Amino acid sequence: MALFHMARRVRFADTDPAGIIYFPRYFVMTNDLVEEWFADALELPYRKIFEEGVRAVPLLNVAATFPAPSRLGDMLDFTLAVSRLGGKSFSLKIKADCAGEARLDSDQASAWTRRDGGTLRAEAIPPEVRARMQRFLVDS
């Protein structure tokens, strides 16, 4: 099992008046991580997914805990693993730490969908994408 990594420095725009990450910014960061994973590890940039205008990978569910605060200037190391790989959906385990200290622990689920008129309908994850995702699947 491989982990996907991305480093990200906490910027001024990420922080609140107390100088710590404003928690919704973590969701922007985790979305950036997933987008990078799709582009680099799955060889499927979001641009390619969306350019037809008929596919999407919507977030179905997300949960997060914040064990310790992150501050302006901290360098966060994000890791991503696939915790569940279904036929039409998948779940990710995302963590962020700073110098070995846990800062974020998140679980999220997404679906592979196709736009049918104005409605998104789940469809099977293509075999080549599924095979690439499989490399990041954690043992249960």
C-alpha positions in Angstrom: 0.0 0.0 0.0 1.3 3.4 -1.0 0.5 6.8 0.6 0.1 9.9 -1.4 2.0 12.9 0.1 1.7 16.6 -0.3 3.5 19.3 1.7 1.7 22.6 2.3 2.7 25.7 4.3 0.0 27.4 6.4 -0.4 30.9 4.8 -1.9 34.1 6.3 -5.1 33.6 4.3 -5.6 30.2 6.1 -5.6 31.7 9.6 -8.1 33.3 11.8 -7.4 36.3 14.1 -5.9 34.0 16.7 -3.2 33.0 14.1 -4.3 29.4 13.8 -5.9 27.6 10.8 -9.6 28.5 10.4 -11.0 25.0 10.2 -12.8 25.3 6.9 -9.5 26.0 5.2 -8.5 22.4 6.0 -11.3 21.4 3.6 -9.8 23.5 0.9 -6.4 21.9 1.6 -7.8 18.4 1.5 -9.6 19.1 -1.7 -6.3 20.3 -3.2 -4.7 17.1 -2.0 -7.4 15.0 -3.7 -7.0 17.0 -6.9 -3.2 16.5 -6.8 -3.7 12.7 -6.2 -6.0 12.4 -9.2 -3.6 14.3 -11.4 -0.3 12.8 -10.2 -1.1 9.3 -8.9 -4.3 8.4 -10.9 -3.1 10.2 -14.1 -6.5 11.7 -14.4 -6.5 15.5 -13.9 -9.8 17.1 -12.8 -9.7 19.1 -16.1 -9.9 15.8 -18.0 -12.7 14.5 -15.8 -14.8 17.7 -16.1 -13.9 18.8 -19.7 -16.7 16.7 -21.2 -19.1 18.3 -18.8 -20.7 15.0 -17.9 -18.6 13.5 -15.1 -18.0 14.6 -11.5 -16.5 13.1 -8.3 -18.7 14.7 -5.6 -18.0 14.5 -2.0 -20.7 12.5 -0.2 -19.5 12.6 3.4 -16.7 14.1 5.4 -15.6 13.9 9.0 -12.6 15.5 10.7 -10.8 15.9 14.0 -8.2 18.5 14.8 -5.8 17.0 17.5 -3.7 20.2 17.7 -3.7 23.7 16.1 -1.7 24.6 13.1 -0.2 28.1 13.0 0.9 30.6 10.4 4.1 29.3 8.8 3.8 25.7 9.8 4.7 23.2 7.1 2.0 20.5 7.0 2.6 17.0 5.5 -0.7 15.6 4.1 -1.1 11.9 3.5 -3.9 10.2 1.6 -4.9 6.5 1.5 -7.9 4.7 0.1 -9.8 3.2 3.0 -12.6 1.6 0.9 -12.9 1.0 -2.8 -16.4 0.1 -3.9 -17.8 -0.3 -7.4 -19.1 3.3 -7.7 -17.7 5.0 -4.7 -14.6 5.2 -2.6 -13.5 6.5 0.8 -10.3 8.3 1.7 -8.3 8.6 4.9 -6.5 11.9 5.0 -4.1 13.0 7.7 -1.9 16.1 8.2 1.0 16.4 10.6 3.6 19.0 11.4 7.0 17.7 12.4 5.4 14.5 13.5 2.5 16.1 15.5 -1.0 15.2 14.3 -3.0 18.2 13.2 -5.8 16.7 11.1 -7.5 13.3 10.8 -10.2 13.1 8.2 -12.4 10.5 6.5 -14.3 11.3 3.4 -16.4 9.4 0.8 -16.9 10.3 -2.8 -18.8 8.8 -5.8 -17.9 8.4 -9.4 -20.8 10.0 -11.3 -22.1 11.0 -14.7 -24.4 13.9 -15.3 -27.7 12.7 -16.7 -29.5 16.0 -17.6 -29.4 18.0 -14.4 -28.9 14.9 -12.1 -25.7 13.2 -11.1 -25.9 9.4 -11.2 -23.3 7.1 -9.8 -21.6 4.8 -12.3 -18.9 2.3 -12.1 -15.4 3.5 -11.5 -13.5 2.8 -14.8 -11.2 -0.3 -14.5 -8.0 1.7 -15.2 -8.8 4.3 -12.5 -9.8 1.6 -10.1 -6.5 -0.2 -10.6 -4.6 3.0 -9.8 -6.7 3.6 -6.7 -6.1 0.1 -5.6 -2.4 0.9 -5.0 -3.4 3.2 -2.2 -5.9 0.8 -0.5 -5.1 0.2 3.1 -5.5 -3.2 4.6 -8.6 -3.5 6.6 
